[in-house]
Amino acid sequence: MQAPRPPLPGWSRFLLHACVVLAFLVVTGTADAQKLPRLTLAGPSAAVSNPLIHMVDSGALADVAEVVEFVPWRDPDQLRVMALDGRADILAMPTNVAANLYNRGAKLRMLNVSTWGVLWLVSRDPALKSLADLRGKELAMPFRGDMPDIVFQLLAEQQGMDVRKDLSLRYVASPIDAMQLLVMRRVDHALLAEPAVSMALRKTGSFPISVIAPELHRSVDLQQEWGRVFARATRIPQAGIAVMGALRERPDVVARIEAEYARSLAWCRANAEACGRGVAARIDLLTPEAVADSIAVSQMEAVPVQAARAELEFMFGQLVKKNPALVGGKLPDDGFYGGAAKP
């Protein structure tokens, strides 16, 4: 029988305890050192930003950064400045803008596509049911040369229309501006993105349905047109979130943000009224009711960018054929989808 080992001398026990304490301090100190001082999430006044706002309000990333903030951007020009100047760590943006920025050297990587169906033609004319019905009419259009203008032009051209000759496009700074023109009766037709569609219907008493005939109508669902014209699924990879700059080198934080975004998107879908209140509190001109309405009708699903690549490349390919500059001259390479990051 083996004799029992003698107890460690007192100095050895002290040394062992000290080593354990030191290791604990090193590990916890490293974790604290890796906690970000500030994490800036930025996005437009559109459905793609709803989960970002909930992530901030719920404290979902409180253990990731000392300060987590949401900053809205107004238009694609401001978005590009934020991306190129490193003013945000996570940016919600149209997918074509992300591809354009990437191809022009911006340090970004797409994480997901979450917005698949928020584009509608809204009209005072109940008989307007197709893009062809717009011939000879004026249409308010937000974001000239960007989403949704480029999608509208693709669909119109596929149906034999010349947008410069067949209708009058009235360009405005944002979907909210186009919505206000409709509400003020300065235009009769506008291409809007949710939640601006729901805001217009609410402001004119066109929704919820009442005994009075609605003043405005959801005339054409552009997602349905996309599916019909291109013989594809009735959804468009319109927008998602991208990780910017040095944060790309923190896969632990990036994975956490992706997971929390998906959880917050699911929460917003299940709690539309509460989500609406949170969003309206941070974005001017939106109401809780309109945001809740928009959640009910929008196609929102956080699809990892690798899984969305085929649909993205189909859309980018259509844009390259129309005007390569729309995506920075070419299809983005593997780095855009999570491959080796650009130096």
C-alpha positions in Angstrom: 0.0 0.0 0.0 1.3 3.4 -1.0 2.1 5.7 1.8 0.1 8.9 1.9 1.9 12.0 0.6 3.1 14.4 3.2 1.3 17.8 3.3 2.8 20.6 1.3 5.0 22.9 3.4 3.4 26.2 4.3 5.4 28.2 1.9 4.4 25.9 -1.0 0.8 26.2 -0.2 1.1 29.9 -0.1 2.9 29.9 -3.5 0.3 27.7 -5.0 -2.5 29.9 -3.7 -0.7 33.0 -5.0 -0.4 31.4 -8.5 -4.1 30.6 -8.6 -5.0 34.2 -7.5 -2.6 35.6 -10.1 -4.0 33.5 -12.9 -7.5 34.6 -11.9 -6.5 38.3 -12.0 -4.8 37.8 -15.3 -7.9 36.2 -16.9 -10.4 38.7 -15.5 -8.0 41.6 -16.2 -7.7 40.5 -19.8 -11.5 40.2 -20.1 -11.9 43.7 -18.7 -9.2 45.0 -21.0 -11.0 43.6 -24.0 -14.3 45.3 -23.1 -14.8 48.1 -25.5 -15.0 51.7 -24.2 -17.8 52.5 -26.7 -19.8 50.7 -29.3 -21.7 52.8 -31.8 -24.5 51.3 -33.8 -25.9 53.4 -36.6 -28.8 53.1 -39.0 -31.6 54.8 -41.0 -35.2 55.6 -40.0 -36.2 52.2 -41.4 -37.0 48.7 -40.3 -33.4 47.5 -40.4 -32.7 49.8 -37.4 -35.4 48.4 -35.1 -33.2 45.6 -33.7 -30.3 47.9 -33.2 -32.4 50.3 -31.1 -33.8 47.4 -29.0 -30.2 46.1 -28.4 -29.3 49.5 -27.0 -32.5 50.0 -25.0 -32.4 46.4 -23.5 -28.8 46.6 -22.5 -28.1 43.4 -24.6 -24.4 44.4 -25.1 -23.8 46.0 -21.7 -21.1 43.4 -21.0 -19.4 44.0 -24.3 -18.9 47.8 -24.1 -18.9 50.5 -21.4 -21.2 52.6 -23.6 -23.5 51.3 -26.3 -25.3 53.9 -28.4 -27.5 54.2 -31.5 -26.9 57.0 -34.0 -29.3 57.6 -36.9 -28.2 58.5 -40.4 -30.4 60.6 -42.6 -29.4 59.8 -46.1 -26.8 57.7 -48.1 -24.3 60.6 -48.2 -24.2 60.8 -44.4 -23.9 57.0 -44.3 -20.9 57.1 -46.6 -19.2 59.7 -44.5 -19.8 57.7 -41.3 -18.4 54.6 -43.0 -15.3 56.2 -44.5 -14.5 58.3 -41.4 -14.9 55.4 -38.9 -17.8 57.0 -37.0 -19.6 53.7 -36.3 -18.7 50.2 -35.4 -21.9 48.6 -36.8 -23.7 50.2 -39.7 -27.2 49.2 -41.0 -27.3 50.1 -44.7 -28.6 49.1 -48.1 -26.7 46.1 -49.5 -25.7 47.9 -52.7 -24.2 50.7 -50.7 -22.3 48.2 -48.6 -20.9 46.6 -51.8 -20.0 49.9 -53.3 -18.1 51.0 -50.1 -16.3 47.7 -49.9 -15.2 47.8 -53.5 -13.9 51.4 -53.0 -11.7 50.4 -50.1 -13.9 50.9 -47.0 -13.0 48.5 -44.2 -16.2 46.7 -43.8 -17.7 43.2 -43.8 -21.3 42.4 -44.3 -22.8 40.4 -41.4 -26.4 39.7 -42.5 -29.3 40.6 -44.7 -32.4 41.3 -42.6 -34.6 43.5 -44.8 -36.3 41.5 -47.6 -39.6 43.3 -48.2 -40.4 46.9 -47.2 -40.9 48.6 -50.6 -44.3 49.7 -51.8 -45.8 52.0 -54.3 -48.4 54.1 -52.5 -51.0 56.0 -54.5 -54.3 58.0 -54.3 -55.5 56.1 -57.3 -57.2 52.8 -56.3 -57.0 51.6 -59.9 -53.2 51.8 -60.0 -52.1 48.2 -59.8 -48.8 47.9 -61.8 -45.7 49.9 -62.7 -47.1 50.3 -66.2 -50.1 52.2 -64.8 -47.6 55.0 -63.8 -47.0 56.1 -67.4 -47.5 59.8 -67.7 -47.6 60.4 -64.0 -45.4 62.0 -61.4 -43.8 59.8 -58.7 -42.0 60.9 -55.6 -38.8 58.9 -55.2 -36.4 58.9 -52.2 -32.6 58.5 -52.5 -31.7 59.2 -56.1 -29.4 56.6 -57.5 -29.7 54.4 -54.4 -32.1 52.0 -52.9 -35.1 52.0 -53.7 -34.6 54.1 -56.8 -32.3 51.5 -58.4 -34.7 48.6 -57.7 -37.6 50.6 -59.2 -35.6 51.4 -62.3 -34.6 47.7 -62.8 -38.2 46.5 -62.5 -39.5 49.3 -64.8 -36.9 48.6 -67.5 -37.6 44.9 -67.4 -41.2 45.7 -68.3 -40.2 47.8 -71.2 -40.5 51.2 -69.6 -38.1 54.2 -70.1 -38.3 55.9 -66.7 -37.0 59.2 -68.2 -39.6 59.4 -70.8 -42.6 57.4 -69.5 -43.0 59.2 -66.1 -41.8 62.1 -64.1 -39.6 61.2 -61.1 -39.6 63.8 -58.3 -36.5 63.0 -56.2 -36.6 63.8 -52.5 -34.1 63.3 -49.6 -35.7 60.4 -47.8 -38.8 58.1 -47.6 -40.1 60.3 -44.8 -39.9 63.4 -47.2 -41.8 61.4 -49.9 -44.4 60.4 -47.3 -44.9 64.1 -46.3 -45.5 65.1 -49.9 -48.2 62.5 -50.1 -49.8 63.6 -46.9 -49.8 67.2 -47.9 -51.3 66.3 -51.3 -48.4 67.7 -53.2 -48.0 64.3 -55.1 -50.4 61.5 -55.8 -47.9 58.6 -56.0 -44.7 57.8 -54.1 -42.3 54.9 -53.7 -41.9 54.4 -50.0 -40.1 52.0 -47.6 -41.6 50.9 -44.3 -42.3 52.4 -41.9 -43.0 55.5 -44.1 -45.8 53.6 -45.8 -47.6 52.9 -42.5 -47.0 56.5 -41.4 -48.7 57.8 -44.6 -51.6 55.5 -44.2 -52.0 56.5 -40.5 -51.7 60.2 -41.1 -54.4 60.2 -43.8 -56.8 57.9 -42.0 -56.3 55.2 -44.6 -55.4 52.6 -42.0 -56.9 51.1 -39.9 -59.8 50.6 -42.3 -62.8 52.7 -41.5 -66.2 53.3 -43.0 -64.7 56.2 -45.0 -63.0 55.3 -48.2 -59.2 55.3 -47.8 -57.3 58.3 -49.2 -54.1 56.3 -49.9 -53.6 52.7 -51.1 -50.8 50.2 -51.1 -50.8 49.9 -54.9 -47.8 47.8 -55.9 -45.7 45.5 -53.8 -42.2 45.8 -55.3 -41.2 42.4 -53.8 -44.0 40.7 -55.7 -42.9 42.6 -58.9 -39.3 41.4 -58.3 -40.5 37.8 -58.1 -42.7 38.0 -61.1 -40.3 39.8 -63.4 -37.2 37.8 -62.5 -39.0 34.5 -61.8 -37.5 34.3 -58.3 -38.7 34.4 -54.7 -40.8 37.4 -53.9 -38.2 39.1 -51.7 -35.3 41.4 -52.3 -32.0 41.5 -50.3 -32.4 45.2 -49.5 -30.5 45.9 -46.3 -28.6 44.5 -43.4 -25.8 45.3 -41.0 -22.0 45.5 -41.5 -19.1 45.5 -39.1 -16.6 48.3 -39.6 -12.9 49.0 -39.1 -11.0 47.4 -36.3 -14.0 45.6 -34.8 -13.7 43.1 -37.7 -10.7 41.7 -35.8 -12.8 40.8 -32.8 -14.7 37.7 -33.9 -16.0 37.1 -30.4 -17.7 40.5 -30.3 -18.9 40.3 -33.9 -20.5 36.9 -33.2 -22.2 38.3 -30.2 -23.6 41.2 -32.1 -24.9 39.0 -34.8 -26.7 36.8 -32.3 -28.1 39.7 -30.3 -29.4 41.4 -33.6 -31.2 38.2 -34.5 -32.7 37.9 -31.0 -33.8 41.6 -31.0 -35.4 41.2 -34.4 -37.4 38.2 -33.2 -38.4 40.2 -30.1 -39.6 43.1 -32.2 -41.7 40.8 -34.4 -43.3 39.3 -31.2 -43.7 42.6 -29.4 -44.5 45.1 -32.2 -46.2 47.7 -30.0 -43.3 47.8 -27.5 -40.8 47.9 -30.3 -42.7 50.7 -31.9 -42.6 52.8 -28.7 -38.8 52.3 -28.5 -38.1 53.2 -32.1 -40.4 56.2 -32.1 -38.7 57.5 -29.0 -35.4 57.6 -30.9 -36.4 58.6 -34.5 -38.2 61.8 -35.1 -41.4 61.8 -37.2 -42.2 58.2 -36.5 -45.1 57.1 -34.3 -45.3 53.9 -32.2 -48.5 52.9 -34.0 -47.0 53.2 -37.5 -43.8 51.3 -36.5 -46.0 48.5 -35.1 -48.1 48.5 -38.3 -44.9 48.3 -40.4 -43.6 45.3 -38.5 -46.8 43.3 -39.3 -46.3 43.7 -43.1 -42.5 43.8 -43.5 -40.4 40.8 -44.6 -37.7 40.8 -41.9 -35.4 37.9 -41.3 -31.8 38.0 -40.1 -30.1 35.8 -42.7 -26.3 35.4 -42.3 -24.6 37.0 -45.2 -23.0 33.7 -46.4 -26.5 32.2 -46.7 -27.8 35.3 -48.5 -24.8 35.4 -51.0 -26.6 33.8 -53.9 -29.5 36.3 -53.7 -27.1 39.2 -53.2 -25.0 38.3 -56.2 -28.1 38.0 -58.4 -29.1 41.5 -57.5 -25.6 42.9 -57.7 -25.3 41.2 -61.1 -28.4 43.0 -62.3 -27.0 46.3 -61.1 -23.6 45.7 -62.8 -25.4 45.1 -66.1 -27.3 48.4 -65.6 -24.4 50.5 -64.2 -21.3 48.9 -62.6 -20.7 52.1 -60.6 -23.8 51.2 -58.5 -21.7 48.5 -56.7 -18.3 50.0 -57.1 -17.5 48.5 -60.5 -17.7 44.7 -59.8 -19.1 42.0 -57.6 -17.6 42.1 -54.1 -15.1 39.4 -53.4 -15.0 36.8 -50.5 -13.9 39.4 -48.0 -17.3 41.1 -48.2 -18.9 37.8 -47.1 -16.7 36.9 -44.2 -13.6 35.7 -45.9 -10.1 37.1 -45.3 -10.6 40.7 -44.3 -8.9 43.4 -46.3 -5.8 44.8 -44.6 
